[in-house]
Amino acid sequence: MTDLDSLPRIERQRHELVRRTLTVSEARALTPHMIRIVLTGPELEGFTSTAPDDHFKLMIPDANGEKAMRDYTPRHFDPETLSLTVDFALHEAGPATLWAKSAKVGDTVMMGGPRGSQNITGPIQRWVLIGDETALPAIARRLFEMEAGTPVTTLVGVPEAADEQDMPTKANHLPLWVHRTDATDPAPLLEQLKQIPLGEGTFVWIAAEASVARALRDHLQQNGHPLPWMKAAGYWVAGQADASDKSL
């Protein structure tokens, strides 16, 4: 085995960029701070998403009637029914939150992507998935797609106990939840992270507010967890609309 064979790899896959107009077939509250919307339509034929943390652009009207674009995770795609499930984390009353709250069956919306996927492969023996509610769709999808018996710990910060989700999986899953008041404060997640043993072969995936994700990554690196064994992304940036830092 070469040195490269002993490390995780991120295999990048490009997809054809396609814009699709879809129809809302279901809209319901999943938790107090998350709404689930199912989008359907014949234009989903050929839709491709191979990584749990893929993202596509949803194009929705803003307060001025212009198109605002926001990134969302394909929570689940059913090629048989041509339906795409999207979970919306509710934050301040931006255009995406307002659209999700008012969405009803029959509404139409345009989306584009995913433009590509980043599939994590290699000799990974155990996973630790860390994030806030914006990362829950990707975390839940990864859990659902994991092979049976895979050891995985999730550490997720949410506003309150009612925001905890049941995430079906065949993996050997230990869920840890943190109830926090400030999503830009890394301290509650850091405190719990310190209690999680990170043995050899553990891959850590992180997605949260950019400064929080960076603090978690830096803590791991300073305590000896190798950078090739983690992937961190800022799914949003406090105080900036439609901002992210996907490559921390």
Secondary structure, 3 states (H helix, E strand, C coil): CCCHHHCCEEEEEECCCCEEEEEEEEEEEEECCEEEEEEECHHHCCCCCCCCCCCEEEEEECCCCCEEEEEECCCEEECCCCEEEEEEECCCCCHHHHHHHHCCCCCEEEEECCCEEEEEECCCCEEEEEEEHHHHHHHHHHHHHCCCCCEEEEEEEECCHHHCCCCCCCCEEEEEEEECCCCCCCHHHHHHHCCCCCCCCEEEEEEEEHHHHHHHHHHHHHCCCCHHHEEEEEEEECCECCCCECCC
